[in-house]
Amino acid sequence: MTELNKIVLKIISNGKGILAADESNGTMTKRLGTVNVNSTPENRLLFREILFSSECMQDCIGGVILYDETIKQISSFGKSIPDLISSSGAVPGIKVDTGAKDLANSSDEKITEGLDGLRDRLKKYYELGARFTKWRGVYSISNKYPSRLAIRSNAHALARYSALVQESGMVPIVEPELLMDGEHSADVCLSKTSEVIKKCFEELILHKVDLSGIILKPNMILAGNQSKEKITSEEVSKKTLECLNNSVPSEVPGIAFLSGGQSDLEATENLNLININNNTNFIMTYSFGRALQQSPLKVWSKNLKDKEITQKTFNHRAKMCTLAAQGKWVRELESK
């Protein structure tokens, strides 16, 4: 077992998942705006440190993805944010891409940037306490998309990023996200997601990335949000497992799904059924942002000083996700 593999297993074993708290300041401003809270550095830190000091951090959360602002902040406890996270037994991580920009010669699609200067930034993040990283490639689904250009360009960037991250002693999360926006069927999502993931692994292997030292963060196989052909959670789980069985090399230790616009309950139920039906050797867990944070954010916005009720809400949501990562969730538990 390599050191990178040990980090992976610490993050995602025993039903633990990843809290994606790496929203950019712009995205966080929009989130806070929906609940009428001013987006100041102090308020962004206050909400996040309430989550990071919650009880569920010890039993449910194996890793936290941070944003550049947050990893450098000091909590009200006097600890740096990475130290606060580490003290619960979770692993601090960091988003290292600089965002998705228009892809040249296919301007309706995106390419993720951030490779320039990445090696030096990784050294600084390691010194700050990060031990894993995230880079998100984003793809649209339509009759024309994702194009071969977008698939190859983003796969190449994800592979170059992963190689640099492992060189720096950290675990890369490889996140190729096919968006659920559109009228496409689940079968189209299955076909295109499989194509994207296969190309990512072709490039990862070409760049000599140690597959036992990565975490894959894919979308689940869903019909588009405007599709007339909705499918059941049981079908979501079976199609998702079919995709991963056919696309992901066996050396990969684990898969942490993004929630991708699903509601809290949808993401939890789908993850639970994926684990019940899991016919692979992959650990199947979660790397949720909104599906973990939206409920506590709404509660917190009513009284920014009421830490207890916010943590209680977050603890419940994390517990539900961890039960789903073990195939032990039932809907009745949501109301307890």
C-alpha positions, 0 to 999 in steps of 0.5 A: 500500500502506497502513502497515497493509497493510505490517504485515499482510504482514510478519506473514504473508508467506513462510509465516510465521505467528502464535504465539498466546501470549495465554493469560490467567493462568487459562488458562495456570494450567490448561495448566501444571497439566496438566504439573505446573508451578506457574503463577507470573509467573516460570514463565509468563515463563520458558516464553514467553521460551524460545519468543520467543528460539528460532531459528524466530522469524526464519524462521517466526513473523511475529507473536506475540500477547501477554497484558496481563501478558506485554507488560509483562514484562522478559526475562532478557536485559534486554529488554522482551518486545516488544523481544525479539520485535521483535529477531527480526524478528517483530511484537508483538501484544496480546489486547485483549478482556476475555473472553466473557460470557453473552449477555443474553437468550440465556444459553447463548451468549457475547458478547465484552466489552472495548470500554469504555476500549479507545481508551485501552488501545490507546494504551498498548499501542502505546507498549509496542510492539504493532502488531497486536491480537486480539479473539475472538468465540466461537459455539456450533453446535447446532440453535438456535445460533448465534442471530441475536442472537449473530451480530449482537452479536459482529459489531458488537463485532468491527467497533467493535473493528477501527475503534478499532484501526486508528484507533490505527495497529495491525492488528486480527485479526478472530477469529470462532470457531465451536467444534468442540464438538458433534455437528454435521456439517461441512456444518452447520459450513460453513453457520453459519461462512459466515453468521457471517463474512458478517455480520462483514464487513457490520459491518466495511464499515459501520464503514469498516474498511480491509479491506486492513489486517486479518487474518481468524482463522477456524476451519477447517470441521470436523465436531463433535468428537462427530459420527459424520460425520467427514470427511477432511483433503482434504474439510476443505480443500475445504469451508474454501476454499468457505466463504472464497471465498463469504464473504470480500471480495477486499480482505482480504490474509490468513487465519490459521487457529486450530487450535481443538482439533485435534491438532498433526498434524491442524492442520498437515495440514489447513493444508497441504492448504488451501494445496495446493488454494488457489484464492484470492488470500488468503495462508493461514497459521496463528495457533496457540496449543496446536498450537505450544506443547503439544509444547514445554510437555511437554518443558520441564516435565521440566526447566525449565532445559533451554532447548535441548531446549524450543527444538528442539521448538518450532523443529520444530513452527513449521517444520512449520507454515510448510511447511504454510503453503506447501503443502510439508509431508509427514508423513515430515518429522515424524519427522526 
